[in-house]
Amino acid sequence: MSDTHGAPETAHDPKMASEYIKGLRGRVEEVLSKIDVVESIGKDAKDASVVRDRLNAYIGALESLYTEASSLHGDEVEVPLEVVQYVDDGGNPDECMRHIMSAVLRESQRIHGKKHAIEVFEENSHP
């Protein structure tokens, strides 16, 4: 049983979910192996067709992984760049989200204050 994107109905069948995760892991390993192949291009590529074939294999593996991973939720999950950079720098993503949410709350309060000030100004400027 799968949805329109081919992802298993994981909420109903943990065994299918486990198999699906194993499949994704296999796709990731395939991409990693293709990276090794692409990195070796400069060492032993004698003609353009070898380079093209290796790059096409790498791109194909990435496309396959992207398609498979996208089917997990049916929609793409967008992670804010700030969070990715914070995690890359060794930070905790939950802590980063707390900082972002705090900044959003401060900005929201500031805007609410401006809105209130404009409303008071408008009330006082009309006789």
C-alpha positions in Angstrom: 0.0 0.0 0.0 1.4 3.4 -0.9 0.2 6.9 -1.5 0.3 8.6 -4.9 4.0 9.2 -4.6 5.0 5.6 -3.8 5.7 6.1 -0.1 4.4 3.4 2.2 1.6 4.1 4.6 4.0 4.1 7.5 1.4 4.9 10.1 -0.3 1.6 9.4 2.6 -0.7 8.8 5.9 -0.3 10.7 7.5 -3.1 8.7 6.9 -1.3 5.4 8.3 1.9 6.9 11.4 0.0 7.9 11.9 -1.4 4.4 11.3 2.0 2.9 14.0 3.6 5.2 16.4 0.8 4.1 15.6 1.6 0.5 16.4 5.3 1.2 19.6 4.3 2.9 20.6 2.3 -0.1 20.0 5.3 -2.4 22.1 7.5 -0.1 24.9 4.9 -0.2 24.6 4.8 -4.0 25.0 8.6 -4.2 28.0 8.5 -1.9 29.7 5.8 -4.0 29.0 8.0 -7.1 30.7 10.9 -5.3 33.8 8.7 -5.0 33.7 7.9 -8.7 33.3 11.6 -9.6 36.2 12.6 -7.4 38.4 10.1 -9.2 37.7 11.6 -12.6 40.7 13.8 -12.6 43.0 10.9 -11.8 42.1 8.5 -14.5 39.8 10.1 -17.1 41.4 10.0 -20.5 38.4 11.2 -22.6 35.3 13.3 -22.3 32.9 10.3 -22.6 34.3 8.8 -19.4 33.7 12.1 -17.5 30.2 12.5 -19.0 29.2 8.9 -18.1 30.4 9.3 -14.5 28.7 12.6 -14.1 25.5 11.3 -15.6 25.6 8.3 -13.2 26.1 10.7 -10.3 23.2 12.9 -11.4 21.0 9.9 -11.9 21.7 8.7 -8.4 20.9 12.1 -7.0 17.6 12.3 -9.0 16.7 8.9 -7.7 17.4 9.8 -4.1 15.5 13.1 -4.5 12.5 11.4 -6.0 12.5 8.7 -3.3 13.0 11.2 -0.4 10.3 13.6 -1.8 7.8 10.8 -1.7 8.1 10.5 2.1 5.8 13.4 2.7 4.5 14.2 -0.7 5.6 17.7 -0.3 9.1 19.2 0.0 10.2 20.2 3.4 12.0 23.5 3.4 14.6 24.1 6.1 15.6 27.7 6.6 19.1 28.4 5.5 19.9 29.9 9.0 19.1 26.5 10.6 21.3 24.6 8.1 24.2 27.0 8.7 23.7 26.9 12.5 23.8 23.1 12.4 26.8 23.1 10.1 28.6 25.2 12.7 27.9 22.6 15.3 24.8 24.2 16.9 21.7 22.5 18.1 18.8 23.0 15.6 16.2 23.3 18.4 18.3 26.1 20.0 18.4 27.8 16.6 14.7 27.6 16.2 14.2 29.1 19.7 16.4 32.0 18.6 14.4 32.5 15.4 11.1 32.2 17.1 12.2 34.7 19.7 13.3 37.2 17.0 10.0 36.7 15.2 8.1 37.4 18.5 10.1 40.5 19.2 9.5 41.8 15.6 5.8 41.0 15.9 5.6 42.9 19.2 7.4 45.9 17.6 5.1 46.0 14.7 2.1 45.7 17.0 3.4 48.7 19.0 3.8 50.7 15.8 0.3 49.8 14.7 -1.1 50.8 18.0 0.8 54.1 17.9 -0.6 54.8 14.4 -4.1 54.1 15.6 -3.7 56.4 18.6 -2.3 59.1 16.3 -5.2 58.8 13.9 -7.7 59.0 16.7 -6.1 62.1 18.1 -5.7 63.8 14.7 -9.4 63.7 13.8 -11.6 66.0 15.8 
